[in-house]
Amino acid sequence: MPSHNASIELTAFVLGGFETTQRPFIVGVSILFLFIVAVLANMVNIVIIAYDKKLHKPMFLLICNLAVVDILCTTSISPTMIGTLLAGVNTISYVPCVVEMYIMHVGGVMEMFALAVMAFDRLIAVSCPFQYHSYLTNLRTILLVYMLWIAACCFVAVMPATVLPLSHCHTKLIYSFCDYAAIMRTTCADLGYYFNIITVISFFLLFFTFSLIALSYFFIAYFVKLSTSEEKRKMGSTCLSHLIVVVCFYLPMFMRIVLSRMGVPLTAEQRHGLSVWSYIGPPSVNPVVYSLRTKEIRQRVWSIFKRAYTS
């Protein structure tokens, strides 16, 4: 439903979000550091799991998938923000911006799917330890991950499908990256209709994935209660890594929702900060958590460093 504002011929967007940042160089270096850590650490996990046949198991395949998702998330927006803060490049062409929007939101949806499937994987491992490898084979895991990628791409396809036909009345984005809401606010359209569509899809995905995670841990807690002390220790060690990753990803989103419902208004800068953390924080934390807390990966990483040191 377009409005009557005069449209413009748009070739590039002006990136906002960091105008009030007092120390852009320090912020830029910090984002660059997290970006390098995220890419390198996730690549290490992928390479270790891919080349070690002993790790070709459902749990490690899911960790590998999470690493791919994390690389996608951080590479979708970090270079744009780094360019703005360190190189002063505050514009991005229209087509690359739409592509960035699509990739970053596919990454966000896949992060939710990946965490939900990993919680379900832990539930099967805890509740059916002897039938685990017959229920969840490598082939079934790969097919499940493949279907989730297709589903994520289809859900997010709504965004470019609604953006591309619209004319634009403004060139400036409120964020330092190509978020869907930021791009839509530059159009001449009545935003209510489009935002309602995305809100329904987003709420469904958020509610579905978080409910699956919560239910999985509810049943895991039940089975842990019936287990011996040694089994409790093993289960706790297995699930703690995943819980840390879940908290890092979902906390910023729930903070925005809860604070808004409580009537605590968030400024554009605060919303921008939470959005930035959602895409660069978890990809930096996840591989470190799994490298340090997963015995098999930790041993492989340690052996690599040991060989490099002695050679």
Phi, psi and omega in degrees: 000090184289154177263186184261010178294149180288126181276160180236160175275108187264125175245337181205154176258150172262126184276132176250202174098328184244013183297324183266004179292125185283327181233074184299326181295316180295317178297318180297317179295321179297315179294320178299317179298313179296323179296314179296315179300314182298312183293312183294314182295318178291324177296321178299314179298317180296313182296316181298314181291322182291322186267345179260107184295336178293340180263008178278071180230158184309314183299317182284330174296323178290324175296320178296318177297318178299322178296320177297317179298317181297319177297318179298315182298310186286326180283344181287328184236336185300313180302324179296314181292321179297318178298321179292314187281322186258332182249353179074017179275104185249023175229155176215135181296157187299307184296311176303327179293317179294320177297316178299318178302314182296314183295316183294323180283328172298317177299318179297316179293319180293329176298316178296314179299316183298316181293323179294316180294323179294324176294318178296322177299316179294324178297314179297319181296324182278318185278328182228065185298328183277334179260003186306309185286343175274329177284315185241088179275168178299318181296315179296323179295315180296317178297320179296314179297318179299317180293325179294321177298318179296316180298317180298316179297323180289317179300313185285341179301340177299327185293302177296331179295329179269336182279313190301322181285348188274148172273162185242143178249348181222161181245346186266130175270145180282344180248170181268013176212173190269072176283149182302312182298321180295318179293317181299327181288349175270353183275170179266011188272163170283112192285338185306313182299314184288319179293329177296320178298311182292325179296317179297313180296314182296316180296318179299312181295316180295313181295316182297310184290317181291324177296319178297319178295314181296316179295321179300315180286334174297313180288326176299317179298323178296314181290327178296322181299329182271358187265169177282170181298320180293318179293323177298319180296316180295317180295318179298318179295322181292320187271339185298318180302314181295321180296320178299316181295318179298315180298316181299326183275313188278334184303312179300323180292315180290330176299315178297317182292311184295314181297322178295318180293329180280358179083015178270107183288134176259133177288166178299324180294320180292318177297320178298316180297317178295322179293318179298314180298323182300332184255342179244342180286297180305318178299335178276325183279317188306307183294326178294317180299312182289330177290322183277326188258346177264114189304314184296317180290319180301318180295319179295317179297317180297320180294325178295313179296322180294318178294319179295326182286322184277340182282000000 
